[in-house]
Amino acid sequence: MLIDLARARLETPGCGHVLHFNNAGAALMPTPVIAAVEAHLDLESKIGGYEAADAASGQLEEAYEAVAELLGSDAEQVAMFESATRAWQMAFYSLRLGPGDRILTANGQTFSPIESFAGRAGKPVKLEVQRSRGAAPISVVVTPQSTRPHEELRQATADSWHILPHKGRRIAYIHMWSWATIEFQKVLLDSIIKSNTEGVDGFILDIRDGWGGAHLNYLGVFWRDVPLLERISREGKKGPFDTQIRKPAVLLVNEGTRSGKETIAYGAKKHRLARLVGERTAGAVVAGGPICLSDGSLLMLAQSEGRVDGVRLEGVGVSPDIEVPFDFRYAAGNDPQLTRALDVLTGQK
């Protein structure tokens, strides 16, 4: 789109008597802008500020469309702010950490996972982050929070559920960051109910990393022969109440899959309940118990060995059906193991 410079100068009164280069703060206002501001202030004086805003909402949407046309983008990709400073701040604070990011410094000091956040709950911490090898660092501001780890893991697991469209199919996904108590199993069951209600074509259960703790009876979610319970409302609307994974499923595993999660992986592979994609599991199945030390530290001490169907997994782990190496460093959001799982469930070998 070409700009009519002669018209722009004509509609900008200031151009007649000043060379104005200080556009970073505020440019000279053209007459259409002056007229729009004055008309809106007049409307506010007559009907009120909130009411005037509602009345002008359509014009605001038209402004987004006009800017999008000028930039050659979609209106959803346009953001407007009252100043350049505010726009920069919003862009800066919208940056988030992603898998594979390398954290270099925190508040100008060498980064430490514990010391960099100690005593700073509720206070912003500026991180310098490298997203790709050799790239210039970017700044990301985070605000540490004091939380209950168990609840944080449970909420992260619940929040991870979503449906991934892939090659014309819809695949449900959830990351079991922990499986240590029945609360996490309930989160999984809720996600299965939602997935079945949505009519998904497959299910990915991500058990990479995090904590273990799963019981072998959790494998029951893969049993397709459980009778299907259906709810019918007074209005006659039908809906499944189905806690079983009845569609093809994949378990994502890696060297961070440990403890009870490994027994789930072993059982799913042996009985062909789901395909395993990723890397060999940790081989850390020995049962342990926590011991509080006098300095406040917690020692996890091995207490007994566990075997599954007589098979010793300790130090051995469970190999995947489809091995996909993944070096997460500088991954920049890419996850080849997840991509392969999606391909498996959509018929792409």
N, C-alpha and C positions, 0 to 999 in steps of 0.2 A: 504494500500500500504506500503510494507516494504522498508526501506532505506538501500541501500548497503553502509555500513559504510566504508568498505575498499576502495571502489571506491571513496567515498566522500573525504576521507583523501588523496588519491592519486591525486585527481583533485584540492586539496587545498594546494598550495606550502607552505604556512605559517605553516602548521601543522608539517613540518619537523624540525623546529627550534624554535618554540615558543608555549607556552601554553596560548592561547588567551581567556580570560574570559569576556572581555569588549564588549559583543555582543549587549548590549542595544543601543549603539550609532551606531556601524557598525561592522559587522562580517568580518572575513577574506574572501576575494573574491576568489572563485574557478576559474580555468582556463576558463571554458565556459563563465562565466560572464565577465572576462577580455577580452576575444576574442570578445564577442558581443559588449562591450563598444568601444573597439578600432575600430572594423569594422564600427560601426555607426558613430563615429567621422570622420573616413576616408571618409564615404559616404557624411557626411555634408560638408566636405571640398571640395568635388567635385561637388555637385549639390545644396547645400543650406540646411539650417536647416528645413524649412517648408516642402520642397520636400522630405527630408530624413524621416521626421515624417510620411508623407503620404505613402512612400514606405514601412515603417515598421509597418503600422497599422494592417496588417494581422497577423504579429508575435505577436503583443500586444494582439489581440483577442485570439490567441492560448495560450498565457500565462494565461489568465483568465480561459480558459477551463482546462488547466493543474493544476492550483491551486485548482479549483473546484473539480477536480477528486481526488486530494490529500486529500482535506478536506471532501469529500463526500457530496458536496453541488452543487447547480446550479451556473453557471457562473454569473448570475444576482445578486447573493448574495455575490459576491467577490468585494472588493474595495482595490485598491492599492495606496499607497502614498509614497512620497520620504523619509519620516522619521517617526519614531514612534510618535514623538511630533506632527507632522502634522496630523497623523491618529487620535490621541487622541483628538486634537482640533476639527476635523471635526465631530467625533462621539459626542463630548460634545455639540457643537453648533447645532447639528441636533435635539437635544431633544426639544420637544414642550410641552406646557401645554395641558392637556386634560380634558374633563368633569369629575368632581369628584375629581380632584387633590386638595389637601389641601396645600395652600401656608403658610409656617411657618414664614419665614423671607425674607427680601429684603435688600441686602447689609449688612447683619449681624444684622439688626434691625427688631423688631417685625413688621410684615406686616400690612399695612393699604392700602385699595384700592385706596385712593387718595394721602395721604401724601408720600407713598413710590415712587410715580412716579412724584410728583410735581416738576417742574423745571428741569426734566431730559429728556426732549424730545431729541431724537437722541443720547442719552448716554446709554450704556449697564447697565442693572440692574441684579444682580445675585440673583436668587430666590432659596430658599431651599424648596423643594416640597415633600410631602408625598403622594405616590400613593395608598397605601393600609394601612389599620388600623394596627398600630404597626410596620410598615416597616421602615427601615432606610431611612432618607431623601436623595433625589438626587438633584443635582444642575441643574438649567435651567437658561440660560441667555436670557433675552428679551431686546428689545430696544424700549422704548415707543416712539410714534410718535404723533405730534400735528396734529389732523385731524378735519374735519368737521363731527360731529356726524351723521347728516342726510345722507351724502354721504357714510360714513362708513357703516351704516346700509343697505343702498341700495346695495352697492357693496357686502357686506356679504351675503345678500339675493340672489343676482345673482350668486355668487360663490358657494352657497350651492346646486345648482341644479346638480344632477347626476342620473345615472341609476343604480339601485341595482339588480343584479342577485339573484334570490331566488327560489330554488326548480324548476328550469327549466323555470322560468318566468322572465321577465324584468320589474321592477317597477320603475317609475320615482319618484323622491323625490325633494322637495324644502322646505326650512325653511323660512317662512315669519317673519323675525326678526322685521319688522315693516310693517304696512299697512296704514301709516298715510297720504299718498298723492297718487295721480294718478301715480306718478313715480314708486311706488312699484307695483301697479296693472299692469303697463306696463312690469315690470320685470317678473311678474307671467305669463302674456300672452305670452311673449317671450319663457318662459320655457315650456308652454303648446304646442306651435308651434314646438319646438325642440323635445318634447316628442312624439308628434303625428308623426312627420317625422321619428323618430326612431322606430315607431311601437310598443310602450310599451304595456304591458298587464294590467297595473294598475297605479294609481297615489296616492302618499302620499303628502298631504299638511300639513306641520308641523306648527301649529300656537301656539306652546308652548312658553311662556315667551316673552320677548321683549315688543314692543309697540303695541297698538291697532290701532284705527283710521279707520278701514274698513267701507265702506258703504254697506248697504244691497244689493244694485244692483250688487255688485261684485259676488253675488250668481249666476249670469247669466252664469258664466263659466261652471256650471254644467248642463246647459240645452242642452240636446243631440239632440233636434229637429231642431236646427239652421242649415240651409242649408250649405253644405260643399263646400267651395271654393277651387278649384284646379288650380294650375298654370302649364302651359305647355310652355316650352321654344321653341325657334326656331328650336332646334335640335329634338324636340318631347319628351323631357324628362319631365315626370309628377312629380309634388310634391304638397302635400297638404299645404294649408295656413289656418290651422285650429286652432282657439283659444278656442275651446271647449274641456272640459274633457269628452270624450265619453266612457271611460273605467271605471270599478269599482274604487271607490275612498275612501280614509280614511282621516279623519281629526285627527291629533294628538293634544290633549288638556291636560292642567294641571292647577294647581292653579295659574300659571303665565299667563294664557290666559285671557285677560281682555279687557274691553271697546268694541270697534267695532268688535274685533275678536269674542267676545262672541255672538254678534248678528248673525254673520255668522254661528257659531256653532249651535245656536238655529234654524236658518232657515234650515240648512243642515239636522239636525236631524228630524225636524218636517215634512219636505217634502221628506225625505228619499233620499236626493241627495248624501249623503256620510255617511259612518258609523263613529261614534266618538269613538276613542280609547284613553284611558289614565285615567285622574282623573278629578273631577269636576272643572269647571272654577272658576275664582276669585270672581265673583259676584260684579264686580266694573264697573258699566255701567253709573253711574251718570256723566253727562257732566260737564266739568270744564273749566276754563279759566286761563291763566297765568297772574300773577301780579308781576312786578319787584319791589323789596324792596330796600330801600336806601342803604343797605349794600352790594348790588350786588346779593343777593339771589333771587331765583325765587319761588314764592308761587303759587301752583296750587289750585284754590278755586272752590269748587263745586258750580254750578250755576243753573242746572236744572236736573230733573229726566227724564230718558228715559224708555219707555216701548215698547215691541215688541209684536204686535198683542194683545195689552192690558195686556201682562204679564210683571210683574215686576221682572227683573233679579237681581237688586241690592241686595246684601247680600244673594242671592240664588245661582246664577250661573247656569250653564248648566251641567247636569250629562252625562257621556259618555254612549254609547251603550254597550261598553265592558270596564269594569274598570280594570286597570292594575296599581297597586301601583308602585312607583319608587322613592327610596331614592338615589339621585344622588351622595351622598357622597361616595368617594372611589369607584366610578363606574368602573374605569379602562377601560373605553371605551365601557362598556356594556350598552345597552339601551333596557330594556325589553318591553317598550311601542312600540318602533319602530319594534322590532322583532315580536311582536304580530300583528302589522299592516301588516307586510309582510306576515305572516301566513294567515291572513284574506283574503288578496288579492290573495293568491295562493291556496285557498280552504281548508286550514287547520284551523278548527274551534278552 
